[in-house]
Amino acid sequence: MERSGEGYGPGDRVASASGSGAPGPRVAPEAHVTPDDVRHLRRALALAAEGPVADPNPLVGAVIVGRDGHLVGEGFHRGSGTPHAEAAALLAAGDAARGATTYVSLEPCNHTGRTPPCSAALLTAGVARVVYALPDPNPVAAGGAQHLRAAGVDVTGGVLAEEAAALNRTWLHRVRTGRPFVTWKFAGTLDGRAAAADGTSQWITGRAARADVHRLRARCGAIVTGTGTVLADDPHLTVRGDAAPSRQPLRVIVGERPVPAGARVLDDAAPTRVFATHDVAAVAAELGRDGVHHALLEGGPTLAAAFLRAGLVDEVVAYLAPTLLGAGASVVGPLGIGTIGAAFRLTTTDVTVLDDDVRVTATIHPTKE
């Protein structure tokens, strides 16, 4: 057990819900947020990060501190269909939850789904105070804070909201837009080629970069490619090696050409959906309705261009090899851009050297609505 006032980590601070697109109010001075509140809530955020990132549900952690200042329970959401973080923490706390303070990284839910409402569970347990980081933007689940206040519980929200929003950025994106956050990943040469003139492309990048791609895949709920790539390369589109999760991402095939019955993407190593259409917006919307909040686009230049033209790419992860080809397929097809002023503008967020290759991560400015 850990006493209130004993550190969970350095650099404690209170962040408001401003910035990062996080919804909800700022923390008002009259909320009386203490350093201990920040410390315990930061522990809840750390617990939340232990959950499965590709799960349809958000990452949530909870900490319960008893009336005497001792930690009496903690937990995090372990995936769809399992107890929510508050329920896990309450189970660990038992009777010590009565009169206690609960710290949770997301506003307690107020609806009955596969599990009961967390707001009701907190009331039944007799907690006296709830401090949460991020207001729940999901209209189906929101309202837990109001329900708790109406029952006499002291509730404070918006503490460390920016950190909580960053933890669940792709889930928040799906809730707000109805579609997944799309990361376009490609491997190319320094002169922007995805393959040589004769069509060969294996392997442009080295082992370290390819292993990193599997770690990226493991963080996504779906991997999207086109029928052209399936016919040309017969990819497996699974996560392999040390990064392999207990549940493989959904494999998504887009295009009107038939997928051969013997294609590796149709085996039983992972679930697969085939969308016989060129309407990428409809595909994205359907994936959003199915709960996918982070999709990895691994298609060829034609599919990549279609997603870019539709304004559906949010992030680019480019693996660049110190190689020059001078001819061959480009990493992306025509975008309908005729002048430099109309170019897609990106902001670089990370540059990492992977042996001889370089990984560049960048976000696309939302110029297309």
C-alpha positions, 0 to 999 in steps of 0.5 A, spaced: 500 500 500 502 507 498 500 513 503 497 519 500 503 524 499 508 519 497 510 520 490 508 516 484 513 520 479 516 526 478 513 532 475 506 533 478 502 538 475 495 540 473 493 540 466 487 543 463 482 541 458 485 546 453 489 544 447 490 537 444 482 538 442 480 535 449 473 536 451 471 539 457 472 544 462 478 547 465 480 546 472 477 552 476 481 554 482 475 553 487 476 546 485 481 545 490 485 540 487 491 538 491 498 535 489 496 529 492 490 529 487 494 530 481 499 524 484 494 519 484 490 521 478 497 520 474 497 513 477 491 512 474 493 514 467 499 510 468 495 504 470 490 506 464 496 505 459 497 498 461 490 496 457 490 494 450 491 500 445 487 497 439 481 495 443 475 498 441 474 501 448 478 507 451 484 506 456 482 507 463 485 507 470 482 508 477 485 509 483 481 509 490 484 512 496 481 511 503 479 516 508 486 515 512 490 517 505 492 510 504 491 507 497 486 501 498 485 499 491 486 500 483 485 497 477 485 498 469 480 496 463 483 490 460 479 490 454 472 489 451 467 485 455 472 485 462 470 490 468 471 497 467 477 500 471 472 503 477 469 496 478 476 493 478 479 498 483 472 497 487 473 490 487 480 490 490 478 496 495 472 492 498 469 495 504 474 500 504 471 504 498 466 507 503 468 514 504 474 514 499 476 518 493 476 515 487 481 517 481 479 515 474 482 517 468 476 518 464 469 520 467 465 514 470 460 511 465 453 512 466 450 507 461 449 499 461 452 496 456 456 489 457 458 491 464 453 496 469 454 503 469 460 505 473 457 511 476 452 506 479 457 502 482 461 508 485 454 510 489 453 503 491 460 502 494 459 509 498 465 513 495 465 520 497 469 524 492 471 522 485 476 526 481 477 524 473 481 527 468 477 527 461 470 528 460 467 522 456 465 525 449 461 519 448 454 521 448 451 514 450 456 513 456 457 521 458 453 523 464 456 519 470 459 526 473 452 529 473 449 523 476 454 522 482 453 530 483 446 529 484 447 523 489 451 528 493 458 525 491 464 531 491 466 531 483 472 534 480 473 534 473 478 536 468 485 534 472 490 532 467 485 532 461 491 534 456 495 527 458 488 523 458 487 526 451 493 524 449 493 517 451 486 516 448 487 520 442 485 515 437 479 513 441 477 520 442 478 521 434 473 516 432 468 518 437 468 525 435 468 524 427 465 517 427 471 514 423 478 511 425 484 515 426 488 513 419 496 512 419 498 511 412 505 507 413 509 506 407 516 504 405 520 508 400 527 510 397 530 517 398 527 519 391 520 517 393 520 510 390 516 504 393 518 499 387 524 499 382 522 499 375 521 492 374 516 492 380 521 489 385 520 492 392 523 486 397 526 489 401 527 497 401 528 497 408 532 493 413 530 488 419 530 494 424 525 498 420 521 492 418 520 490 426 518 497 427 512 496 422 510 490 426 510 494 433 506 499 429 501 494 427 500 491 434 497 498 436 492 498 431 485 495 430 485 494 423 490 494 417 488 496 410 490 495 403 487 494 396 486 489 392 492 491 387 497 490 393 493 483 395 494 481 387 501 483 386 504 481 393 500 476 397 501 480 403 499 476 410 498 483 414 499 480 421 503 482 427 509 477 427 515 477 432 515 479 439 510 485 437 504 479 436 498 481 440 493 476 443 488 478 438 490 480 431 488 486 427 482 486 423 485 485 415 481 490 411 481 489 403 478 495 399 477 494 391 473 491 386 477 486 383 476 479 386 481 476 392 483 469 390 481 464 394 488 462 396 490 469 398 494 469 405 489 475 407 484 470 407 487 465 412 485 464 419 491 467 422 486 474 423 479 476 421 478 479 414 473 484 411 473 485 404 470 491 401 468 491 394 468 498 393 472 504 391 469 509 396 474 509 401 469 514 406 464 509 406 469 504 408 472 508 414 465 510 416 463 502 417 470 501 420 468 507 425 461 504 426 465 497 428 469 500 433 475 501 430 479 507 432 486 506 429 487 504 422 493 503 419 493 504 411 498 499 408 496 500 401 499 501 394 500 508 391 493 508 388 489 507 395 494 511 399 492 517 394 484 515 394 485 516 402 489 522 401 484 526 396 478 524 401 481 527 407 482 521 411 489 520 412 491 523 419 498 521 420 504 519 416 509 514 418 514 514 413 520 509 413 526 511 408 531 507 406 538 511 404 537 508 397 536 511 390 532 508 384 530 514 379 525 510 376 519 505 378 512 506 382 512 512 387 509 511 394 503 515 392 499 516 386 496 523 383 493 527 388 490 532 383 495 537 385 497 542 380 501 548 384 505 548 390 500 552 394 495 546 394 500 541 397 499 537 403 502 540 409 505 536 414 508 537 421 514 532 423 513 530 430 518 524 430 524 522 427 528 516 429 534 512 426 533 505 425 540 502 423 541 505 416 533 507 415 530 513 418 522 513 420 519 520 420 512 521 423 508 527 421 501 529 422 497 532 416 494 539 417 487 538 416 486 543 410 480 538 407 474 538 411 
